[in-house]
Amino acid sequence: MGSFIIEGGKQLKGDITPQGSKNEALQILCAVLLTPKLVIIHNIPDIIDVKKLIQLLRNFGVKVEQISSGSYHFQADTIDLDYLTSDQYKVDARGLRGSIMLVGPLLARFGKGSIPRPGGDKIGRRRLDTHFEGLINLGAKFNYSREEHFYSVEAEQLVGTQILLDEASVTGTANIVMAAILAKGSTTIYNAACEPYLQQLCSMLNLMGAKITGIGSNLLSINGVKELKGTEHTVLPDMVEIGSWIGLAALTRSELTIKNVKWQYLGQIPNVFRKLGLTVEQKGDDIHIPAHTDGYEIQNYIDGSILTIADAPWPGFTPDLLSIVLVVATQARGSVLIHQKMFESRLFFTDKLIDMGAKIILCDPHRASIIGHGFESNLKAATLTSPDIRAGISLLIAALSAEGTSTIHNIEQIDRGYENIVERLQAIGAKIKRV
């Protein structure tokens, strides 16, 4: 198990380019199973979770060839379905939350799909009901082995239908869409997720021959087709990483330029950071964050009441950035309430920030009240452990701003979502090393 050693309190400067979107890549990679034709994908992030999924595809027999940095050929013309029922598959798929999105493509093309209860971040309950209820509505027979925690579905022919999702699950919507495009007849999905990840997946599937309308809305209509062809696709920049670098610039009072961010897909992210008092400038397709040498002040609501920042399905604010917003607020002037609605364990990392000197009241598992220092006192260096991807990067940002030398253990959690992070941070002046 590796660790980061961070010498904090250093001002950073320079340009940083975001990696490809982790959440999009996991969906797009599962979609290669829908066709025997060649699929070319660019801007795939070099991170642990994506590497695990690519290895799963190889284990199924998908031909995978890396053609350049971040670019791959995939061809699923010979698939080993025996791997689905093997003990090795149960081990391999359990270690990756995104493996759940293999089920829809496998069911659609081969008539069966299965998955062990997947792992991932320990951020609270993350039920799979939405996925399987949608597949059952399309005509699949469902089975769950409680002894092995193993889910499976089978269908000779999926049939289009009307589906009302009980929650706007991004991965659930993706799974159902990938199943429905090869179903017989028409499917409508209401209360569908409409995040950019999902928009990208649907656009790619249409290029492959699918017939999906309503992309970007919460009502998707799908006319089933018999087969899909190959295509070429480029993954968007990771908006969660973009938000992370905005937070890094703020807390270290550094001037940073985040390159090629695809502004049209950032949604509420720039505005939420502006509400915290940050200057977020658009320069072409870049974000420029000037050095906040005089700090930043949280805006109140127009009636003077304390600002609340909460997560919500797109186009609301992504839950993956609430941890970043929270750590940025620790050095703001003013107070803010962070309301994490979706996951009840995601704010538990705040005790580590409190140990570093932050003024945080954890009201309950979903809400935290932050009273900012206004840089009148710095966070203190500490020995920390990363509990999940997003809390891990938040603690790393806190350590980079803190006076003294901090150590972060369990950094594999951070590596799951951020590629070559040491080298990229060193390039803008951070004092960090991996041991």
C-alpha positions in Angstrom: 0.0 0.0 0.0 1.5 3.3 -1.1 1.5 6.8 0.6 1.9 10.4 -0.4 4.4 12.6 1.4 3.3 16.3 0.9 5.2 19.4 1.9 2.3 21.9 2.1 2.0 25.7 2.2 3.5 26.2 -1.3 2.0 28.4 -3.9 1.5 26.7 -7.3 1.5 28.1 -10.8 1.0 26.9 -14.3 -1.3 25.0 -16.6 -3.0 21.6 -16.0 -5.0 19.5 -18.5 -7.8 17.4 -17.1 -7.9 13.7 -17.9 -10.7 12.0 -19.7 -13.9 11.5 -17.7 -13.8 8.4 -15.4 -17.6 8.1 -15.2 -18.1 8.4 -19.0 -15.2 6.0 -19.8 -16.8 3.3 -17.6 -20.0 3.5 -19.6 -18.4 3.8 -23.0 -16.2 0.8 -22.4 -19.1 -1.4 -21.5 -20.9 -0.4 -24.7 -18.2 -2.1 -26.9 -19.8 -5.4 -26.0 -22.9 -4.4 -28.1 -21.2 -5.0 -31.5 -18.8 -7.4 -33.1 -17.4 -4.4 -35.1 -14.3 -2.3 -34.3 -14.8 0.5 -31.8 -12.1 3.2 -31.3 -12.1 5.3 -28.2 -9.9 8.2 -27.4 -9.0 10.1 -24.2 -9.4 7.1 -21.9 -8.0 8.0 -18.5 -5.1 6.0 -17.2 -6.6 5.1 -13.8 -7.1 2.0 -11.8 -10.9 1.6 -12.2 -10.6 2.0 -16.0 -7.7 -0.5 -16.1 -9.8 -3.0 -14.2 -12.7 -2.7 -16.6 -10.4 -3.0 -19.6 -9.0 -6.2 -18.1 -12.5 -7.5 -17.6 -13.2 -7.0 -21.3 -10.0 -8.8 -22.2 -11.1 -11.7 -19.9 -14.4 -11.9 -21.9 -12.3 -12.3 -25.1 -12.6 -8.7 -26.3 -9.6 -7.8 -28.5 -8.0 -4.7 -27.0 -5.1 -2.8 -28.6 -3.7 0.4 -27.3 -2.8 2.6 -30.3 -1.5 5.6 -28.4 -1.7 7.3 -25.0 -5.4 7.2 -24.1 -6.5 5.7 -27.4 -7.6 2.1 -27.8 -9.1 -0.3 -30.4 -11.8 -2.7 -29.0 -13.4 -5.6 -30.9 -15.9 -7.9 -29.3 -16.3 -10.4 -32.1 -15.5 -13.5 -30.0 -16.9 -13.5 -26.5 -16.3 -16.2 -23.9 -19.7 -16.4 -22.1 -18.3 -19.2 -19.9 -16.3 -16.5 -18.1 -19.7 -15.1 -16.8 -20.2 -18.2 -14.6 -16.6 -18.7 -13.5 -15.3 -18.2 -10.0 -12.7 -15.8 -11.5 -15.3 -13.5 -12.9 -17.0 -13.3 -9.4 -13.6 -12.1 -8.0 -12.7 -9.8 -10.9 -16.1 -8.0 -11.2 -16.6 -7.6 -7.5 -13.7 -5.1 -7.2 -15.3 -2.5 -9.5 -18.6 -0.6 -9.1 -18.7 0.2 -12.8 -18.8 -3.5 -13.7 -22.6 -3.4 -13.1 -22.9 -1.7 -16.6 -21.7 -4.9 -18.3 -25.1 -6.5 -17.6 -27.2 -4.5 -20.0 -25.0 -5.0 -23.1 -24.4 -8.7 -22.3 -28.2 -9.3 -21.9 -29.0 -7.4 -25.0 -26.6 -9.1 -27.3 -26.2 -12.6 -25.8 -29.4 -13.1 -23.8 -27.8 -13.3 -20.4 -25.8 -11.2 -18.0 -24.6 -11.5 -14.4 -22.6 -9.7 -11.8 -21.5 -10.2 -8.2 -22.4 -7.4 -5.8 -19.9 -4.8 -6.9 -17.5 -2.9 -4.7 -16.3 0.7 -5.1 -16.4 3.6 -2.7 -17.8 3.1 0.8 -19.9 6.2 0.7 -23.3 4.7 1.8 -25.9 2.5 0.3 -25.8 2.3 -3.5 -28.7 0.0 -4.4 -29.0 -1.8 -7.8 -32.8 -2.0 -7.9 -33.2 0.6 -10.6 -30.9 -1.4 -12.9 -32.7 -4.7 -12.6 -36.2 -3.4 -12.4 -35.6 -1.7 -15.8 -34.2 -4.9 -17.3 -37.1 -7.0 -15.9 -39.6 -4.5 -17.5 -37.8 -5.2 -20.8 -38.6 -8.9 -20.4 -35.6 -10.3 -18.5 -35.9 -13.1 -15.9 -34.1 -12.1 -12.7 -32.3 -14.3 -10.1 -30.3 -13.4 -7.0 -28.2 -15.8 -5.0 -28.1 -14.5 -1.5 -25.4 -17.0 -0.6 -23.0 -15.7 -3.2 -24.4 -12.2 -3.6 -24.7 -12.9 -7.3 -27.2 -11.2 -9.6 -28.2 -12.7 -13.0 -30.7 -12.0 -15.8 -31.8 -13.9 -18.9 -34.0 -13.2 -21.9 -34.4 -14.8 -25.3 -35.6 -11.5 -26.7 -36.0 -8.2 -24.9 -39.2 -6.3 -25.8 -39.6 -2.5 -25.7 -41.8 -1.0 -23.1 -42.6 2.1 -21.0 -40.3 2.5 -18.0 -40.6 5.0 -15.2 -37.4 4.9 -13.2 -37.7 5.2 -9.4 -34.6 7.4 -9.3 -32.6 9.2 -12.0 -29.7 6.8 -11.6 -26.8 7.5 -14.1 -25.5 4.0 -14.3 -29.0 2.5 -14.1 -30.1 4.6 -17.0 -27.0 3.6 -19.0 -27.6 -0.1 -18.4 -31.3 0.1 -19.4 -30.5 2.2 -22.5 -27.8 -0.3 -23.6 -30.3 -3.2 -23.2 -33.2 -1.4 -24.9 -31.3 -0.4 -28.1 -31.3 -4.1 -29.2 -34.8 -4.8 -27.9 -37.8 -5.5 -30.2 -40.0 -2.4 -30.6 -39.9 0.9 -28.8 -38.9 1.9 -25.3 -39.5 5.1 -23.4 -37.5 5.8 -20.2 -39.0 8.6 -18.0 -37.0 10.1 -15.1 -33.9 9.2 -17.0 -30.5 10.6 -15.9 -29.3 13.3 -18.3 -25.7 13.9 -17.1 -23.1 14.6 -19.9 -21.8 11.1 -19.4 -25.2 9.7 -20.4 -25.5 12.2 -23.3 -22.1 11.1 -24.6 -23.1 7.4 -24.4 -26.4 8.0 -26.3 -24.6 10.0 -29.0 -22.0 7.3 -29.4 -24.7 4.6 -29.6 -26.6 6.6 -32.3 -23.4 6.8 -34.4 -23.3 3.0 -34.1 -26.8 2.7 -35.5 -29.1 3.0 -32.5 -32.2 5.2 -32.6 -32.3 7.3 -29.4 -34.1 10.6 -29.1 -34.5 13.0 -26.2 -30.8 13.0 -25.4 -30.1 15.6 -22.7 -33.6 15.4 -21.3 -35.2 13.1 -18.7 -37.4 11.4 -21.3 -35.5 9.1 -23.7 -37.2 7.3 -26.6 -35.5 4.3 -28.1 -36.5 2.4 -31.2 -34.8 -1.0 -31.1 -32.5 -2.1 -33.9 -31.2 -5.6 -34.9 -27.5 -4.8 -34.7 -24.9 -2.1 -34.2 -21.9 -1.1 -36.2 -18.5 0.1 -35.1 -17.6 3.8 -34.4 -15.0 6.2 -33.1 -15.5 8.2 -29.9 -13.6 10.7 -27.8 -14.3 10.9 -24.0 -15.0 14.3 -22.5 -12.6 15.9 -20.0 -13.4 14.9 -16.4 -15.6 17.6 -14.9 -15.0 16.3 -11.4 -11.2 16.6 -11.9 -11.8 20.1 -13.3 -13.6 21.0 -10.1 -10.8 19.5 -8.0 -8.2 21.7 -9.7 -10.4 24.8 -9.1 -10.5 23.8 -5.4 -6.7 23.3 -5.4 -6.1 26.7 -6.8 -8.4 28.3 -4.3 -7.0 26.6 -1.1 -3.3 27.1 -2.1 -4.0 30.7 -3.4 -2.4 29.8 -6.6 -2.8 31.0 -10.2 -3.8 28.0 -12.4 -5.2 27.6 -15.9 -7.2 24.4 -16.5 -7.0 23.7 -20.2 -9.6 22.4 -22.7 -12.4 21.9 -20.2 -15.5 21.8 -22.6 -17.3 24.6 -20.8 -20.7 23.6 -22.3 -20.7 20.4 -20.2 -19.7 22.0 -16.8 -23.2 22.9 -15.7 -23.4 24.4 -12.3 -19.7 23.8 -11.4 -18.3 27.3 -12.2 -21.3 29.1 -10.5 -21.1 27.1 -7.3 -17.4 28.0 -6.9 -18.2 31.6 -7.6 -20.8 31.5 -4.8 -17.9 30.5 -2.5 -16.2 33.8 -3.6 -13.8 32.4 -6.2 -13.0 34.2 -9.4 -13.6 31.6 -12.2 -12.7 33.1 -15.6 -13.5 31.7 -19.0 -10.7 32.1 -21.5 -11.7 30.4 -24.7 -12.2 26.8 -23.6 -9.9 27.2 -20.6 -10.6 28.1 -17.0 -8.3 30.6 -15.4 -8.2 30.9 -11.6 -6.1 33.9 -10.4 -4.2 33.8 -7.2 -6.6 34.7 -4.4 -4.0 36.4 -2.3 -6.7 38.3 -0.3 -8.8 35.2 0.1 -12.4 34.7 -0.9 -15.7 35.4 0.8 -18.8 33.1 0.7 -21.9 34.8 -0.7 -25.1 34.7 1.4 -28.6 34.4 -0.1 -30.2 37.7 -1.2 -32.2 37.8 2.1 -29.0 37.4 4.1 -29.4 33.8 5.1 -26.5 31.4 5.1 -25.7 29.7 1.8 -26.5 26.0 1.4 -24.8 23.9 -1.3 -26.5 20.6 -2.1 -26.1 17.9 -4.7 -28.8 17.0 -7.2 -29.2 15.1 -10.4 -28.0 16.9 -13.5 -28.3 19.8 -14.2 -27.9 20.1 -10.5 -24.5 20.1 -8.8 -22.7 16.8 -8.9 -22.3 14.9 -5.5 -18.7 14.0 -6.5 -17.6 17.6 -5.9 -19.2 18.3 -2.5 -16.1 17.1 -0.8 -14.0 19.6 -2.7 -16.5 22.4 -2.0 -16.3 21.5 1.7 -12.5 21.7 1.9 -12.5 25.0 -0.1 -15.0 26.5 2.4 -12.7 25.8 5.4 -10.5 28.8 4.4 -13.3 31.1 3.1 -14.6 34.2 4.9 -18.1 33.3 6.1 -20.1 30.1 6.6 -21.9 27.6 4.4 -24.0 24.5 4.9 -23.1 21.5 2.8 -26.0 19.1 2.2 -25.0 15.7 0.8 -28.4 14.2 -0.1 -27.4 11.1 -2.0 -24.9 9.2 0.2 -25.0 9.1 3.9 -21.3 8.2 4.6 -19.6 10.7 2.3 -19.1 13.4 4.9 -17.5 11.2 7.5 -14.0 12.3 6.3 -14.6 15.7 7.9 -13.1 14.4 11.2 -9.7 14.4 9.5 -10.1 18.0 8.4 -11.2 18.9 12.0 -7.9 17.3 13.2 -6.1 19.7 10.8 -7.8 22.7 12.4 -10.9 23.2 10.2 -14.0 24.5 11.9 -16.7 22.0 10.9 -19.8 20.8 12.6 -21.1 17.5 11.3 -24.8 18.0 11.9 -25.8 14.5 10.8 -24.6 12.0 8.1 -25.9 14.3 5.3 -25.1 17.8 6.5 -22.0 19.7 7.6 -21.7 23.3 8.6 -18.4 25.0 7.9 -17.1 28.2 9.5 -14.2 29.5 7.3 -10.9 30.6 8.7 -10.5 33.3 6.0 -6.8 32.3 5.9 -6.3 33.9 9.4 -5.0 30.5 10.5 -3.6 27.8 8.3 -4.6 24.1 8.3 -2.0 22.0 10.1 -0.1 19.1 8.6 -1.3 15.6 9.6 -1.1 11.9 8.9 -4.2 11.0 7.0 -5.9 8.0 5.3 -7.9 8.2 2.1 -11.3 6.6 2.6 -12.6 7.0 -1.0 -11.7 8.7 -4.3 -13.3 12.1 -3.7 -12.6 12.4 0.0 -9.0 11.4 -0.8 -8.4 14.2 -3.3 -10.0 16.6 -0.8 -7.6 15.6 1.9 -4.7 15.9 -0.6 -5.8 19.5 -1.4 -6.0 20.2 2.3 -2.5 18.8 2.8 -1.1 20.9 -0.1 -2.4 24.0 1.6 -1.4 23.1 5.2 1.8 24.2 6.9 4.3 21.4 7.3 4.6 17.8 6.0 1.6 15.6 5.7 1.3 11.9 4.9 -1.6 10.3 3.2 -2.0 6.5 3.3 -4.3 4.3 1.2 -3.6 6.4 -1.9 -4.8 3.6 -4.2 -8.2 5.1 -3.6 -7.0 8.4 -5.2 -5.3 6.5 -8.0 -8.7 4.9 -8.8 -9.9 8.3 -10.1 -6.9 10.5 -10.9 -4.1 9.6 -13.4 -0.4 10.4 -12.9 -1.4 12.8 -10.1 2.1 13.1 -8.6 3.7 14.0 -11.9 1.0 16.5 -12.8 1.1 18.2 -9.5 4.8 18.4 -9.5 4.7 20.1 -12.9 2.8 23.0 -11.3 5.2 23.3 -8.3 3.7 20.9 -5.7 6.1 19.3 -3.3 4.7 15.7 -3.3 6.2 12.3 -3.7 4.9 8.7 -3.7 6.5 6.2 -1.3 
